[in-house]
């Protein structure tokens, strides 16, 4: 039965890969055979010059943000639901990328939804009341950013019941941060611009994600979170892993624990693998672009470029044996880098059959370390 689930999940994942390729293809820049390889080599050199260690000028620390708080209503188990919106003051590392970044105004505001146990309701002064619970920051996958979907994907009530507050972050160019088209909000185009075959936008997008996440961590700690951890899925798993490699518990805007689910770990390898039959890949090969060159261009944000900043017993990798979108070798590479074992389930990227057992193990792991708050009893 487990093998049946694995095979069926793999078939579903492959169909989604084909959809992703079609969706990204119209936004793929044309490649000039004469200079595409040379330009990518220059970009790889520019992004790696003095940036691959820590501290890194590619990952500057943000200032404490002052979000706009909007009460949404009552959440599960007596929590309050509050939407946060705060200015993303990220400035692209590469000067040549700054106009590209500036053109998408919607992406200059960071968004998150906060489920807080009685401490998030704005008062007359805009200040919440109470202090103390740990908070998990949730990071959605590619094309996500809808809070309703994120809450169900990550089973928010489960984590609330077991002693955590929760904040669902919206990645750059996703959800409310996606560009408006013909006067309509960008939700339907969530993720179409990031990550993308445009290496500057992809690199700067990850730089902005970590910058905005560190600002969110600062806000949550300022409002009383005893610890701040990250739990991400797919693209969110990649970003979780990157955040944990840049800023740990003792760093500004850091994380105390990190859980990467069905994670990507190499954008270059994923793009090269999934684009194998595409015209874009054929044009790239004719222009002299190789997988190794893409690896170099994306090294500045690869989660395996730097040692992880979080203790090993506060890390977890969860993956599906049938995953064909971020295949098992991606999770294995991250787990090897972190020095942990992969918690496997039998399903795939979308049909995550058996994932619940792995999440329960993670919850118990965090609880045993004292990183969970008081559980709700019903």
Backbone torsions as a table, in degrees:
resi	resn	phi	psi	omega
1	UNK	NA	-40.0	179.2
2	UNK	-62.1	-42.0	179.4
3	UNK	-64.5	-35.7	177.8
4	UNK	-63.3	-46.1	177.5
5	UNK	-59.3	-42.4	-178.2
6	UNK	-63.0	-45.8	-179.1
7	UNK	-66.0	-43.4	179.9
8	UNK	-63.6	-39.9	178.6
9	UNK	-64.2	-38.1	179.8
10	UNK	-64.0	-40.0	178.4
11	UNK	-62.8	-44.6	178.4
12	UNK	-61.2	-44.1	-179.6
13	UNK	-61.6	-41.5	-178.2
14	UNK	-62.6	-36.3	178.8
15	UNK	-66.3	-35.2	178.2
16	UNK	-70.0	-36.2	177.2
17	UNK	-58.4	-42.0	179.7
18	UNK	-64.0	-38.7	176.7
19	UNK	-63.7	-43.4	-179.9
20	UNK	-60.5	-41.7	-179.9
21	UNK	-62.3	-41.5	179.9
22	UNK	-67.2	-37.8	-176.3
23	UNK	-69.3	-37.1	-177.4
24	UNK	-83.7	-23.9	-173.3
25	UNK	-57.0	-43.9	-178.9
26	UNK	-62.6	-19.3	-177.7
27	UNK	-101.1	11.0	179.4
28	UNK	-84.5	125.5	-179.1
29	UNK	-67.7	145.8	175.3
30	UNK	-64.8	143.7	-178.4
31	UNK	-105.2	126.8	175.2
32	UNK	-90.3	115.1	-176.0
33	UNK	-56.6	-28.8	-174.4
34	UNK	-69.8	-34.8	-173.2
35	UNK	-134.9	2.5	-177.9
36	UNK	-59.8	-45.0	-179.7
37	UNK	-64.5	-44.1	-179.2
38	UNK	-63.0	-40.9	-179.7
39	UNK	-66.7	-36.8	179.4
40	UNK	-69.7	-36.5	175.8
41	UNK	-62.7	-41.9	178.2
42	UNK	-63.5	-41.8	178.6
43	UNK	-64.1	-43.5	179.4
44	UNK	-59.9	-41.1	179.4
45	UNK	-67.7	-41.0	-178.5
46	UNK	-65.4	-40.3	-178.2
47	UNK	-77.7	-17.4	-178.6
48	UNK	-100.3	-7.4	-176.8
49	UNK	-72.1	101.0	176.7
50	UNK	72.3	16.7	-174.6
51	UNK	-113.4	-11.3	-167.3
52	UNK	-85.7	-3.6	174.6
53	UNK	-106.9	-162.4	175.4
54	UNK	-134.9	139.7	-5.3
55	UNK	-66.7	153.9	-176.9
56	UNK	-122.9	132.4	176.5
57	UNK	-63.4	-15.7	178.0
58	UNK	-74.3	-21.2	-177.8
59	UNK	-123.5	70.0	178.5
60	UNK	-70.4	153.0	177.5
61	UNK	-79.0	138.0	178.4
62	UNK	-83.7	174.6	170.1
63	UNK	-92.2	159.0	175.4
64	UNK	-59.8	122.2	-178.4
65	UNK	-80.7	164.4	174.2
66	UNK	-122.1	84.0	-174.6
67	UNK	-69.9	153.5	165.0
68	UNK	-78.8	126.4	-179.2
69	UNK	-104.3	126.5	178.5
70	UNK	-123.3	115.3	178.9
71	UNK	-68.8	126.7	-179.7
72	UNK	-96.8	-34.0	-180.0
73	UNK	147.7	-166.1	179.8
74	UNK	-82.0	140.3	176.3
75	UNK	-107.8	-174.7	179.4
76	UNK	-64.1	150.9	170.0
77	UNK	57.9	37.3	175.6
78	UNK	77.2	11.4	178.7
79	UNK	-81.2	164.6	172.4
80	UNK	-110.4	143.3	179.4
81	UNK	-106.9	123.6	-175.6
82	UNK	-130.6	129.9	174.3
83	UNK	-90.7	134.6	178.6
84	UNK	-110.3	137.3	172.3
85	UNK	-136.9	126.1	-178.9
86	UNK	-143.9	153.2	-177.5
87	UNK	-65.6	131.7	171.2
88	UNK	-90.5	106.7	-177.0
89	UNK	-90.8	18.9	-179.1
90	UNK	-63.6	133.1	172.7
91	UNK	-114.2	123.1	-178.5
92	UNK	-51.4	141.3	-179.9
93	UNK	-65.4	-42.4	-177.2
94	UNK	-91.3	120.3	-178.8
95	UNK	-53.5	-34.7	-178.8
96	UNK	-65.6	-17.3	-178.6
97	UNK	-91.5	-5.0	-170.0
98	UNK	-71.3	-37.0	176.1
99	UNK	-67.4	-40.9	177.7
100	UNK	-57.3	-43.6	179.3
101	UNK	-68.4	-43.3	-174.5
102	UNK	-65.7	-26.9	-173.8
103	UNK	-67.1	-23.6	-178.2
104	UNK	-102.2	89.5	-173.3
105	UNK	-65.4	-34.4	-178.3
106	UNK	-60.0	-28.0	-177.0
107	UNK	-78.9	-4.1	-178.8
108	UNK	-86.2	0.9	174.4
109	UNK	-119.1	127.4	177.4
110	UNK	-89.3	145.9	-177.5
111	UNK	-130.8	147.1	173.2
112	UNK	-154.8	152.4	171.1
113	UNK	-112.3	132.6	-171.1
114	UNK	-117.2	119.6	171.0
115	UNK	-98.5	109.6	-171.3
116	UNK	-125.9	137.8	-172.3
117	UNK	-81.0	71.8	176.1
118	UNK	83.6	10.1	-175.9
119	UNK	-119.7	3.6	-175.4
120	UNK	-108.0	-6.4	-176.9
121	UNK	-70.2	120.8	179.3
122	UNK	-62.2	138.8	174.5
123	UNK	-101.3	-169.2	-179.6
124	UNK	-60.3	-27.9	-179.9
125	UNK	-98.3	4.6	-179.6
126	UNK	77.5	16.7	-178.1
127	UNK	-108.9	135.1	176.4
128	UNK	-78.2	172.7	-179.4
129	UNK	-118.7	150.9	176.8
130	UNK	85.8	164.4	-177.8
131	UNK	-150.7	160.5	160.9
132	UNK	126.9	-29.7	-172.2
133	UNK	-80.7	147.4	172.1
134	UNK	-68.7	154.8	-177.7
135	UNK	-126.9	134.5	172.8
136	UNK	-101.5	125.9	173.6
137	UNK	-92.3	121.4	-178.6
138	UNK	-95.2	135.8	-179.2
139	UNK	-124.2	114.3	-175.7
140	UNK	-72.6	173.4	176.9
141	UNK	-90.6	-176.3	-178.6
142	UNK	-60.7	135.3	179.3
143	UNK	82.9	-0.5	-178.5
144	UNK	-87.6	-155.1	-179.0
145	UNK	112.6	-5.7	174.6
146	UNK	-84.2	121.9	-173.6
147	UNK	-63.4	-36.4	-179.8
148	UNK	-61.9	-44.8	179.7
149	UNK	-67.3	-43.2	180.0
150	UNK	-59.4	-42.9	-178.7
151	UNK	-60.0	-37.4	-179.3
152	UNK	-81.4	-35.6	177.8
153	UNK	-61.1	-41.5	-175.6
154	UNK	-97.7	3.0	177.9
155	UNK	54.0	58.3	-176.1
156	UNK	-51.5	-44.3	179.9
157	UNK	-58.8	-30.9	179.0
158	UNK	-61.4	-46.0	-178.0
159	UNK	-73.0	-34.4	175.4
160	UNK	-62.9	-43.2	-178.6
161	UNK	-63.5	-30.6	-175.6
162	UNK	-99.1	23.2	165.4
163	UNK	102.1	11.7	-178.6
164	UNK	-116.4	146.8	158.8
165	UNK	-86.9	165.2	-173.5
166	UNK	-138.2	140.5	173.1
167	UNK	-132.0	122.3	179.7
168	UNK	-96.8	113.0	-176.7
169	UNK	-92.1	146.1	177.0
170	UNK	-102.5	121.1	-179.1
171	UNK	-69.2	157.1	177.7
172	UNK	-53.3	142.5	177.4
173	UNK	63.0	19.4	177.4
174	UNK	-120.5	159.0	174.7
175	UNK	52.1	-127.8	-179.4
176	UNK	-68.7	-9.8	-179.8
177	UNK	-94.2	-2.7	177.0
178	UNK	-77.9	151.5	-175.5
179	UNK	-68.2	147.7	174.3
180	UNK	-77.1	140.0	-179.5
181	UNK	-127.9	122.8	179.9
182	UNK	53.2	40.2	176.3
183	UNK	82.8	-4.2	-179.0
184	UNK	-99.9	146.5	178.2
185	UNK	-61.4	157.6	-170.0
186	UNK	-87.1	11.6	-174.5
187	UNK	-57.8	-36.5	-179.7
188	UNK	-68.7	-15.4	-179.5
189	UNK	-111.2	20.6	-176.8
190	UNK	-57.0	123.1	177.3
191	UNK	84.9	-2.4	-177.6
192	UNK	-64.6	-24.2	-177.4
193	UNK	-103.1	-9.9	-175.0
194	UNK	-155.0	131.2	-12.3
195	UNK	-70.5	159.9	-176.7
196	UNK	-145.8	170.2	176.3
197	UNK	-66.9	-7.4	174.6
198	UNK	-78.6	106.5	-172.9
199	UNK	-64.9	-32.6	178.8
200	UNK	-65.9	-47.6	-179.3
201	UNK	-65.2	-38.7	179.2
202	UNK	-64.2	-48.8	-179.5
203	UNK	-62.0	-48.3	-177.5
204	UNK	-68.9	-29.4	176.7
205	UNK	-62.6	-40.9	177.5
206	UNK	-71.6	-35.6	174.8
207	UNK	-61.3	-42.3	179.1
208	UNK	-67.7	-39.7	179.9
209	UNK	-58.3	-47.8	-179.1
210	UNK	-66.9	-39.7	177.8
211	UNK	-58.6	-48.7	-178.0
212	UNK	-69.4	-34.8	177.8
213	UNK	-67.5	-40.0	177.6
214	UNK	-63.8	-37.1	176.0
215	UNK	-64.5	-41.2	177.9
216	UNK	-63.0	-42.5	177.6
217	UNK	-59.8	-42.8	177.9
218	UNK	-60.3	-43.3	179.1
219	UNK	-62.9	-46.3	-177.3
220	UNK	-63.6	-40.3	177.7
221	UNK	-67.5	-38.5	178.6
222	UNK	-63.5	-30.6	178.9
223	UNK	-90.2	8.1	169.5
224	UNK	112.0	-0.8	179.4
225	UNK	-59.9	127.7	-179.5
226	UNK	-71.5	-34.8	173.1
227	UNK	-144.6	158.3	175.3
228	UNK	-129.3	123.0	177.5
229	UNK	-122.8	171.4	-178.9
230	UNK	-126.6	141.5	174.5
231	UNK	-137.4	114.8	-175.3
232	UNK	-128.4	154.4	-177.8
233	UNK	-122.8	129.5	176.9
234	UNK	60.8	-115.1	174.5
235	UNK	-57.4	-37.6	175.1
236	UNK	-66.2	-30.7	175.2
237	UNK	-67.8	-38.4	174.9
238	UNK	-61.6	-47.2	-177.6
239	UNK	-67.2	-38.0	174.0
240	UNK	-57.6	-47.1	-178.7
241	UNK	-65.1	-39.0	177.5
242	UNK	-64.6	-47.1	179.1
243	UNK	-56.3	-44.1	-178.5
244	UNK	-68.2	-19.3	178.0
245	UNK	-89.3	-11.6	-177.6
246	UNK	-104.3	-41.8	-172.5
247	UNK	-142.6	111.9	178.2
248	UNK	-98.7	-164.6	-173.9
249	UNK	-58.7	-29.9	-177.1
250	UNK	-94.5	1.2	-177.6
251	UNK	-100.4	156.9	176.6
252	UNK	-61.8	125.4	177.7
253	UNK	67.0	32.3	-176.1
254	UNK	-90.7	-178.3	178.0
255	UNK	-119.0	148.1	179.0
256	UNK	-93.7	-24.0	176.5
257	UNK	-153.0	159.6	-176.7
258	UNK	-145.1	132.3	178.2
259	UNK	-125.0	116.2	-179.4
260	UNK	-107.1	117.0	-179.3
261	UNK	-106.6	136.0	-175.7
262	UNK	33.8	54.9	-168.5
263	UNK	-79.7	147.9	160.1
264	UNK	-81.0	151.9	176.3
265	UNK	-135.7	-16.2	175.9
266	UNK	-138.2	105.2	177.4
267	UNK	-62.4	-36.8	-179.0
268	UNK	-62.6	-47.5	-178.5
269	UNK	-66.4	-37.3	178.1
270	UNK	-65.2	-47.4	-179.2
271	UNK	-62.6	-40.7	-178.5
272	UNK	-67.3	-41.2	-178.6
273	UNK	-68.4	-50.0	-174.1
274	UNK	-74.5	-21.1	179.0
275	UNK	-95.0	15.5	-170.9
276	UNK	-55.8	-38.6	-177.5
277	UNK	-99.5	4.7	-172.6
278	UNK	-85.6	152.4	174.4
279	UNK	-59.2	-34.2	179.1
280	UNK	-59.7	-44.9	179.7
281	UNK	-63.7	-40.3	179.6
282	UNK	-63.8	-41.3	177.7
283	UNK	-65.3	-39.3	179.9
284	UNK	-62.9	-43.7	-179.8
285	UNK	-62.7	-40.6	178.7
286	UNK	-65.8	-28.9	178.9
287	UNK	-81.9	-1.9	177.8
288	UNK	89.7	11.7	178.3
289	UNK	-84.6	134.8	-178.3
290	UNK	-122.6	166.5	176.3
291	UNK	-60.1	-41.7	-179.4
292	UNK	-62.3	-35.3	178.7
293	UNK	-68.3	-38.4	175.8
294	UNK	-65.0	-39.1	176.7
295	UNK	-56.7	-44.2	178.8
296	UNK	-64.4	-40.6	-176.9
297	UNK	-67.3	-31.0	-177.4
298	UNK	-100.9	5.0	-175.3
299	UNK	-61.1	-29.4	-174.5
300	UNK	-60.2	-28.0	-179.6
301	UNK	-117.8	4.6	178.7
302	UNK	-65.0	131.4	-178.0
303	UNK	-61.4	-19.5	-179.8
304	UNK	-93.6	3.7	179.4
305	UNK	-70.1	-35.4	-175.2
306	UNK	-122.8	155.9	172.6
307	UNK	-63.2	144.6	178.9
308	UNK	-67.8	145.5	-175.8
309	UNK	-96.7	4.0	-177.2
310	UNK	-113.4	143.4	-179.5
311	UNK	-60.2	147.3	-174.3
312	UNK	-58.5	-38.8	-176.7
313	UNK	-74.7	-1.8	176.3
314	UNK	-109.1	19.1	-178.9
315	UNK	-120.5	148.9	176.0
316	UNK	-151.1	141.7	175.1
317	UNK	-123.2	125.7	-179.5
318	UNK	-120.9	132.6	-175.8
319	UNK	-149.9	158.6	179.9
320	UNK	-104.3	135.1	179.3
321	UNK	-64.8	-27.4	-179.4
322	UNK	-95.1	9.2	-176.8
323	UNK	-67.0	124.5	177.1
324	UNK	-119.7	8.9	174.8
325	UNK	-99.1	-56.1	166.0
326	UNK	-112.5	88.2	-168.5
327	UNK	-63.0	163.1	-172.9
328	UNK	-53.1	-31.6	-178.3
329	UNK	-65.3	-23.6	176.4
330	UNK	-67.7	-46.8	177.1
331	UNK	-63.5	-39.1	-179.9
332	UNK	-63.8	-38.6	179.2
333	UNK	-65.2	-41.7	179.1
334	UNK	-66.6	-44.8	-179.5
335	UNK	-61.4	-39.3	177.8
336	UNK	-64.5	-40.1	179.1
337	UNK	-65.3	-37.9	-179.8
338	UNK	-81.4	-18.6	-177.2
339	UNK	77.4	32.6	178.8
340	UNK	-125.7	169.4	174.8
341	UNK	-92.9	151.2	174.9
342	UNK	-80.5	134.2	170.8
343	UNK	-91.4	106.9	-173.0
344	UNK	-91.0	146.7	164.8
345	UNK	-126.9	166.3	-169.8
346	UNK	-83.3	-16.4	-176.6
347	UNK	-81.0	-162.5	-177.1
348	UNK	-119.9	-151.4	-175.3
349	UNK	-72.3	-40.5	-177.5
350	UNK	-99.0	-50.3	177.6
351	UNK	-88.5	87.2	-171.7
352	UNK	-88.8	63.4	-177.2
353	UNK	-66.8	124.0	178.0
354	UNK	91.5	3.3	-177.4
355	UNK	-65.5	-29.1	-175.5
356	UNK	-57.8	-38.4	179.6
357	UNK	-62.4	-41.6	-179.9
358	UNK	-65.8	-39.4	179.4
359	UNK	-67.4	-37.4	176.0
360	UNK	-62.3	-39.3	178.1
361	UNK	-63.9	-40.0	178.0
362	UNK	-64.0	-44.1	179.6
363	UNK	-60.4	-42.0	178.1
364	UNK	-67.1	-36.9	177.2
365	UNK	-60.6	-46.2	179.6
366	UNK	-67.4	-38.9	178.8
367	UNK	-64.2	-40.5	179.8
368	UNK	-64.6	-25.5	179.3
369	UNK	-88.7	0.5	-179.0
370	UNK	77.5	21.0	-177.0
371	UNK	-97.3	3.7	176.4
372	UNK	-106.2	153.8	177.2
373	UNK	-89.0	-165.8	-179.7
374	UNK	-73.1	132.4	-179.0
375	UNK	-78.5	149.3	172.5
376	UNK	-81.3	135.9	177.0
377	UNK	-108.1	132.0	179.7
378	UNK	-118.3	NA	NA
